[in-house]
């Protein structure tokens, strides 16, 4: 029963949507950076640090998606939003 509840709660809090959106946007940023950074003769470590920061941000985005719910009226903590059964 617990895994079903967890998946339903992840869907309700839009964690899956945030994860997919972040993965697509992060991939796009890394691809653009891989084209643009050599143009400016940036050292190789700049791309490595940039990629690391994008990867590091993924779990943070998922945590924020779990804790906060973004609605058209603004952002609210998930605990203050009523549950839909």
MMTF fields as JSON, N, C-alpha, C and O atoms, coordinates in Angstrom:
{
  "mmtfVersion": "1.0.0",
  "mmtfProducer": "UNKNOWN",
  "numBonds": 339,
  "numAtoms": 340,
  "numGroups": 85,
  "numChains": 1,
  "numModels": 1,
  "chainsPerModel": [1],
  "groupsPerChain": [85],
  "chainIdList": ["A"],
  "bondAtomList": [4, 2, 8, 6, 12, 10, 16, 14, 20, 18, 24, 22, 28, 26, 32, 30, 36, 34, 40, 38, 44, 42, 48, 46, 52, 50, 56, 54, 60, 58, 64, 62, 68, 66, 72, 70, 76, 74, 80, 78, 84, 82, 88, 86, 92, 90, 96, 94, 100, 98, 104, 102, 108, 106, 112, 110, 116, 114, 120, 118, 124, 122, 128, 126, 132, 130, 136, 134, 140, 138, 144, 142, 148, 146, 152, 150, 156, 154, 160, 158, 164, 162, 168, 166, 172, 170, 176, 174, 180, 178, 184, 182, 188, 186, 192, 190, 196, 194, 200, 198, 204, 202, 208, 206, 212, 210, 216, 214, 220, 218, 224, 222, 228, 226, 232, 230, 236, 234, 240, 238, 244, 242, 248, 246, 252, 250, 256, 254, 260, 258, 264, 262, 268, 266, 272, 270, 276, 274, 280, 278, 284, 282, 288, 286, 292, 290, 296, 294, 300, 298, 304, 302, 308, 306, 312, 310, 316, 314, 320, 318, 324, 322, 328, 326, 332, 330, 336, 334],
  "bondOrderList": [1, 1, 1, 1, 1, 1, 1, 1, 1, 1, 1, 1, 1, 1, 1, 1, 1, 1, 1, 1, 1, 1, 1, 1, 1, 1, 1, 1, 1, 1, 1, 1, 1, 1, 1, 1, 1, 1, 1, 1, 1, 1, 1, 1, 1, 1, 1, 1, 1, 1, 1, 1, 1, 1, 1, 1, 1, 1, 1, 1, 1, 1, 1, 1, 1, 1, 1, 1, 1, 1, 1, 1, 1, 1, 1, 1, 1, 1, 1, 1, 1, 1, 1, 1],
  "groupList": [{"groupName": "UNK", "atomNameList": ["N", "CA", "C", "O"], "elementList": ["N", "C", "C", "O"], "formalChargeList": [0, 0, 0, 0], "bondAtomList": [1, 0, 2, 1, 3, 2], "bondOrderList": [1, 1, 2], "singleLetterCode": "X", "chemCompType": "L-PEPTIDE LINKING"}],
  "groupTypeList": [0, 0, 0, 0, 0, 0, 0, 0, 0, 0, 0, 0, 0, 0, 0, 0, 0, 0, 0, 0, 0, 0, 0, 0, 0, 0, 0, 0, 0, 0, 0, 0, 0, 0, 0, 0, 0, 0, 0, 0, 0, 0, 0, 0, 0, 0, 0, 0, 0, 0, 0, 0, 0, 0, 0, 0, 0, 0, 0, 0, 0, 0, 0, 0, 0, 0, 0, 0, 0, 0, 0, 0, 0, 0, 0, 0, 0, 0, 0, 0, 0, 0, 0, 0, 0],
  "groupIdList": [1, 2, 3, 4, 5, 6, 7, 8, 9, 10, 11, 12, 13, 14, 15, 16, 17, 18, 19, 20, 21, 22, 23, 24, 25, 26, 27, 28, 29, 30, 31, 32, 33, 34, 35, 36, 37, 38, 39, 40, 41, 42, 43, 44, 45, 46, 47, 48, 49, 50, 51, 52, 53, 54, 55, 56, 57, 58, 59, 60, 61, 62, 63, 64, 65, 66, 67, 68, 69, 70, 71, 72, 73, 74, 75, 76, 77, 78, 79, 80, 81, 82, 83, 84, 85],
  "secStructList": [7, 2, 2, 2, 2, 2, 2, 2, 2, 2, 2, 2, 6, 6, 2, 2, 2, 2, 2, 2, 2, 2, 2, 2, 2, 2, 2, 2, 2, 2, 2, 2, 2, 2, 2, 2, 2, 2, 2, 6, 6, 7, 7, 2, 2, 2, 2, 2, 2, 2, 2, 2, 2, 2, 2, 2, 2, 2, 2, 2, 2, 2, 2, 2, 2, 2, 2, 3, 3, 3, 3, 6, 6, 3, 3, 3, 3, 4, 4, 4, 1, 7, 7, 7, 7],
  "xCoordList": [0.815, 0.0, 0.865, 0.487, 2.008, 2.866, 3.413, 3.419, 3.881, 4.384, 3.31, 3.605, 2.082, 0.999, 0.743, 0.54, 0.753, 0.563, 1.694, 1.454, 2.929, 4.083, 3.999, 4.258, 3.646, 3.531, 2.405, 2.555, 1.282, 0.175, 0.579, 0.216, 1.33, 1.772, 2.79, 2.767, 3.68, 4.637, 3.919, 4.314, 2.877, 2.095, 1.357, 1.313, 0.78, 0.029, 0.922, 0.501, 2.135, 3.062, 3.855, 4.739, 3.557, 4.2, 5.706, 6.446, 6.159, 7.585, 8.034, 9.133, 7.207, 7.565, 7.698, 8.634, 6.767, 6.822, 8.071, 8.741, 8.376, 9.571, 10.817, 11.732, 10.868, 12.03, 12.245, 13.369, 11.184, 11.296, 11.666, 12.528, 11.016, 11.317, 12.758, 13.434, 13.241, 14.61, 15.604, 16.617, 15.313, 16.216, 16.324, 17.421, 15.21, 15.227, 15.945, 16.793, 15.61, 16.218, 17.711, 18.519, 18.08, 19.49, 20.288, 21.405, 19.715, 20.387, 20.585, 21.65, 19.564, 19.652, 20.745, 21.509, 20.828, 21.865, 23.265, 24.166, 23.449, 24.763, 25.139, 26.298, 24.177, 24.454, 24.843, 25.79, 24.119, 24.44, 25.809, 26.609, 26.082, 27.38, 28.517, 29.605, 28.281, 29.344, 29.672, 30.762, 28.747, 28.998, 29.583, 30.493, 29.058, 29.432, 30.776, 31.566, 31.048, 32.271, 33.557, 34.469, 33.68, 34.896, 35.063, 36.184, 33.956, 34.026, 34.774, 35.51, 34.578, 35.248, 36.557, 37.141, 37.019, 38.262, 38.316, 39.351, 37.19, 37.12, 37.893, 37.901, 38.539, 39.239, 38.258, 37.063, 38.776, 37.933, 37.226, 36.114, 37.858, 37.261, 35.979, 35.144, 35.804, 34.583, 33.379, 32.334, 33.531, 32.441, 32.172, 31.019, 33.224, 33.055, 32.314, 31.422, 32.674, 32.0, 30.556, 29.662, 30.316, 28.958, 28.079, 26.951, 28.598, 27.848, 27.589, 26.496, 28.589, 28.436, 27.341, 26.541, 27.3, 26.282, 24.878, 23.919, 24.759, 23.455, 23.009, 21.844, 23.928, 23.598, 23.272, 22.351, 24.012, 23.779, 22.42, 21.79, 21.973, 20.694, 19.486, 18.393, 19.661, 18.526, 17.852, 16.639, 18.608, 17.925, 17.356, 16.334, 18.013, 17.483, 16.142, 15.23, 16.017, 14.752, 13.651, 12.511, 13.991, 13.0, 12.578, 11.405, 13.528, 13.202, 12.284, 11.296, 12.608, 11.752, 10.369, 9.372, 10.297, 8.998, 8.185, 6.959, 8.847, 8.154, 7.64, 6.528, 8.447, 8.114, 7.119, 6.228, 7.259, 6.422, 5.508, 5.871, 4.322, 3.363, 3.192, 2.884, 3.39, 3.247, 1.87, 1.542, 1.096, -0.24, -0.292, 0.649, -1.367, -1.506, -1.606, -1.267, -2.07, -2.193, -0.883, -0.795, 0.133, 1.428, 1.981, 1.455, 3.049, 3.719, 3.28, 3.163, 3.04, 2.646, 3.364, 3.732, 3.555, 4.129, 3.127, 1.918, 3.613, 2.733, 1.847, 0.728, 2.314, 1.517, 0.29, -0.693, 0.331, -0.811, -1.849, -2.941, -1.525, -2.453, -3.252, -2.694, -4.576, -5.407, -5.226, -4.998, -5.334, -5.139, -6.409, -7.525, -6.204, -7.319, -7.376, -6.395, -8.49, -8.595, -9.394, -9.585],
  "yCoordList": [-1.19, 0.0, 1.264, 2.273, 1.211, 2.394, 2.842, 4.045, 1.929, 2.409, 3.095, 4.056, 2.624, 3.243, 4.65, 5.586, 4.793, 6.107, 7.048, 8.22, 6.54, 7.371, 7.861, 9.035, 6.992, 7.386, 8.404, 9.374, 8.186, 9.141, 10.502, 11.544, 10.48, 11.738, 12.448, 13.675, 11.697, 12.293, 12.945, 14.02, 12.306, 12.88, 14.131, 15.128, 14.079, 15.22, 16.44, 17.569, 16.216, 17.325, 17.709, 18.563, 17.101, 17.399, 17.134, 17.799, 16.193, 15.872, 15.253, 15.542, 14.416, 13.804, 14.857, 14.813, 15.799, 16.858, 17.711, 18.04, 18.063, 18.875, 18.111, 18.686, 16.825, 16.011, 15.942, 16.094, 15.716, 15.635, 16.996, 17.085, 18.054, 19.395, 19.784, 20.357, 19.478, 19.817, 19.021, 19.56, 17.744, 16.916, 17.458, 17.53, 17.831, 18.367, 19.716, 19.942, 20.6, 21.921, 21.829, 22.547, 20.948, 20.761, 20.212, 20.657, 19.244, 18.681, 19.766, 19.856, 20.583, 21.669, 22.665, 23.11, 23.017, 23.933, 23.365, 24.081, 22.094, 21.47, 21.409, 21.628, 21.117, 21.072, 22.45, 22.575, 23.471, 24.831, 25.237, 25.828, 24.927, 25.267, 24.538, 25.094, 23.306, 22.563, 23.177, 22.958, 23.938, 24.628, 26.022, 26.455, 26.708, 28.104, 28.242, 29.117, 27.419, 27.584, 27.472, 28.266, 26.535, 26.522, 27.782, 28.16, 28.423, 29.663, 30.744, 31.541, 30.762, 31.744, 31.222, 31.845, 30.079, 29.443, 29.237, 29.442, 28.833, 28.542, 27.255, 26.339, 27.183, 25.947, 24.774, 24.97, 23.574, 22.379, 22.217, 21.692, 22.662, 22.496, 23.317, 22.984, 24.364, 25.169, 24.327, 24.364, 23.574, 22.704, 21.608, 21.252, 21.077, 20.033, 20.568, 19.9, 21.757, 22.362, 22.688, 22.465, 23.213, 23.547, 22.296, 22.311, 21.223, 19.968, 19.428, 18.939, 19.515, 19.056, 19.851, 19.274, 21.147, 21.975, 21.659, 21.67, 21.379, 20.989, 19.664, 19.507, 18.719, 17.423, 17.583, 16.94, 18.428, 18.671, 19.329, 19.096, 20.132, 20.809, 19.909, 20.257, 18.755, 17.854, 17.398, 17.555, 16.832, 16.43, 17.628, 17.506, 18.771, 19.96, 20.372, 20.758, 20.292, 20.623, 19.656, 20.067, 18.38, 17.4, 17.654, 17.499, 18.044, 18.346, 19.558, 19.544, 20.61, 21.793, 21.479, 22.031, 20.608, 20.214, 19.452, 19.562, 18.686, 17.933, 18.88, 18.71, 19.868, 20.738, 21.828, 22.158, 22.389, 23.514, 23.133, 22.342, 23.709, 23.528, 24.882, 25.871, 24.931, 26.182, 26.187, 25.316, 27.159, 27.343, 28.694, 29.481, 28.966, 30.257, 31.395, 32.537, 31.083, 32.111, 32.353, 33.279, 31.54, 31.705, 30.382, 29.314, 30.476, 29.291, 29.052, 29.995, 27.8, 27.444, 26.171, 25.353, 26.015, 24.766, 23.643, 23.858, 22.466, 21.333, 20.958, 20.489, 21.152, 20.78, 21.665, 21.255, 22.888, 23.795, 23.592, 24.157, 22.803, 22.543, 21.301, 20.282, 21.393, 20.248, 19.104, 19.314, 17.912, 16.703, 16.366, 16.566, 15.852, 15.398, 13.881, 13.214, 13.32, 11.861, 11.251, 10.035],
  "zCoordList": [0.0, 0.0, 0.0, -0.595, 0.656, 0.753, -0.601, -0.863, -1.491, -2.793, -3.624, -4.334, -3.552, -4.308, -3.776, -4.549, -2.45, -1.841, -2.234, -2.524, -2.246, -2.588, -4.03, -4.297, -4.949, -6.355, -6.532, -7.275, -5.853, -5.937, -5.372, -5.918, -4.277, -3.667, -4.56, -4.663, -5.202, -6.138, -7.312, -7.764, -7.803, -8.891, -8.431, -9.15, -7.234, -6.723, -6.536, -6.787, -6.102, -5.862, -7.115, -7.043, -8.24, -9.529, -9.531, -10.257, -8.745, -8.694, -10.014, -10.49, -10.602, -11.881, -12.975, -13.773, -13.012, -14.026, -13.864, -14.843, -12.631, -12.372, -12.772, -13.361, -12.462, -12.822, -14.319, -14.797, -15.054, -16.515, -17.1, -17.974, -16.616, -17.119, -16.816, -17.67, -15.604, -15.247, -16.093, -16.537, -16.313, -17.12, -18.55, -19.104, -19.137, -20.503, -20.546, -21.409, -19.627, -19.598, -19.27, -19.86, -18.331, -17.985, -19.151, -19.411, -19.853, -21.024, -22.081, -22.693, -22.292, -23.263, -22.869, -23.727, -21.6, -21.132, -21.344, -21.783, -21.037, -21.214, -22.69, -23.04, -23.555, -24.994, -25.526, -26.302, -25.111, -25.556, -25.02, -25.746, -23.763, -23.176, -23.887, -24.039, -24.324, -25.014, -26.37, -26.9, -26.933, -28.191, -27.943, -28.65, -26.946, -26.717, -25.996, -26.349, -25.016, -24.221, -25.046, -24.82, -25.985, -26.803, -27.659, -28.0, -28.002, -28.777, -28.005, -28.587, -26.696, -25.846, -25.272, -24.385, -25.774, -25.345, -23.835, -23.202, -23.278, -21.846, -21.56, -22.383, -20.399, -20.05, -19.928, -19.713, -20.068, -20.033, -18.692, -18.64, -17.609, -16.285, -16.132, -15.291, -16.909, -16.822, -17.234, -16.584, -18.308, -18.756, -17.735, -17.493, -17.14, -16.126, -14.902, -14.378, -14.448, -13.298, -13.641, -12.824, -14.836, -15.258, -15.285, -14.791, -15.859, -15.919, -14.516, -14.228, -13.65, -12.268, -11.553, -10.816, -11.761, -11.106, -11.616, -10.845, -12.907, -13.453, -12.837, -12.47, -12.725, -12.116, -10.638, -10.134, -9.945, -8.525, -8.292, -7.261, -9.222, -9.076, -9.234, -8.786, -9.864, -10.103, -8.81, -8.673, -7.848, -6.608, -5.84, -5.166, -5.943, -5.271, -5.869, -5.139, -7.182, -7.836, -7.396, -7.182, -7.263, -6.821, -5.377, -5.035, -4.529, -3.132, -3.055, -2.322, -3.812, -3.812, -4.38, -3.914, -5.371, -5.924, -4.882, -4.855, -4.031, -2.985, -1.894, -1.392, -1.535, -0.405, -0.8, -0.018, -1.997, -2.411, -3.565, -4.435, -3.551, -4.634, -5.301, -4.636, -6.613, -7.349, -8.003, -8.809, -7.648, -8.212, -8.903, -8.8, -9.596, -10.259, -9.249, -9.558, -8.045, -7.014, -6.274, -5.468, -6.533, -5.873, -5.384, -5.694, -4.617, -4.098, -2.657, -1.874, -2.313, -0.951, -0.544, -1.386, 0.746, 1.241, 1.008, 1.102, 0.711, 0.41, 1.58, 1.372, 2.81, 3.972, 4.124, 4.743, 3.562, 3.692, 2.592, 2.66, 1.595, 0.49, 0.832, 1.242, 0.66, 1.026, 0.034, -1.157, 0.555, -0.256, -1.024, -0.545, -2.225, -3.045, -2.943, -3.27, -2.5, -2.338, -3.443, -3.468]
}
